[in-house]
Amino acid sequence: MRLFNWLAQIGAVTLLNLRTLGQRRGAALATVVGVAGVVGVFVAVLSIAEGFRRTMTTAGSPEVAIVLRSGSDSEMTSVMGRDTTLLVAQAPGVARGASGPEASAELFVVVDVPKRSTGTPANVPLRGVQPAAVAVRGNVRLVAGRMFEWGKNEVVVGQSAARQFAGLDLGSRLRWGQNEWQVVGIFAADGALWESEIWCDVAVLQPAYRRGSSYQSVVARLESPAAFDAFEKALSTDPRVDVKVMRESDYYAGQSRALVGLIRGLGAIVALLMGIGAVFGALNTMYSAVAARTREIATLRALGFGPLPVVVSVLAESMLLALAGAALGAAVAYAAFDGFRTSTLNWQSFSQVAFAFDVTPALLAWGAVFALVMGFLGGLFPAVRAARLPVAAALREL
């Protein structure tokens, strides 16, 4: 019965508070806008990390393995000879298609291409691949033009790279290394990392950059994810090769971890600093609300309302204002940033990765939680003050 009375009192006082919001709309609106700004920045910054992480992890597949020279942590620091790549392609566990093992020995260089937005030069990956590369990746498909012809100075460009960088349009001619290249196709890869790259025949790329018969990695599709252990064991125990074997998904997740962690850390710091300002704004609003309703609160206490319903009602108002601000901030962040395309430097490969901001439901939920925490902190002390108002003194003053 006592619990029911408390709930009834909380509901009555909260409704009374909400009915008087119109009288305090200036202060209430300031709180809503302040929280909206914090949540908007919080969601927008973290959507950068989510977009980059999604681009990198989409590139990885548990049934695809990447093989580098032992001791290398990226393709840029790896070098392998032709004999090694042939042994990797023939290792147990590698899937076989009609044309042979589904393994592609690849070479990775970076080329200068100006950004469309600023015209400043950027490092864009130019990847030499073998015919099995498309089958190994699985999600690569042409969306314009055609595939390059093997043995010719032709390239196909990922659609994200074509959007972000100038001069990569279909039919364009560019000079990299010792060759002039023609763009003959544009491909998509479901938003994966490959869309930031330019692909060509590895046998043409090697002499263009005087790489002889060297490669940097072998990417192989396995018979199943479970075949990885046998594949890794066969290569690690083969005295003819000195290589490092990883699942492709683990390799790209590792490349994204440092940058994602940095962005999330900076986002949390910025949001925390802005959140402190928003909490003080909520404190000011709720103290003003309590001061304006001293008579009502004192009257309710005199009628038998307990201090707990008063505390809960003030907190509820503060948190509802914060939640309204969260909804506004999240809506603005989603409309302005979700799908916004940009590029950043992948510090592992020293090349640009084009990606889209990703405002996920999880980020929106975290924004709401952050707003509720701000609302709770902003309303806590005013709520305690309201509950401690001396009833007789408050009635005499008013």
Beta strands, then each sheet from edge to edge (+ up, - down):
strand 1: 64-69
strand 2: 96-97
strand 3: 100-101
strand 4: 103-114
strand 5: 121-129
strand 6: 141-145
strand 7: 154-158
strand 8: 173-176
strand 9: 179-188
strand 10: 198-201
strand 11: 217-221
strand 12: 243-247
strand 13: 341-346
strand 14: 351-356
sheet 1: 6+ 9- 7- 10+ 5+ 4- 11+ 1- 12+
sheet 2: 2+ 3-
sheet 3: 6+ 9- 8+
sheet 4: 13+ 14-
end
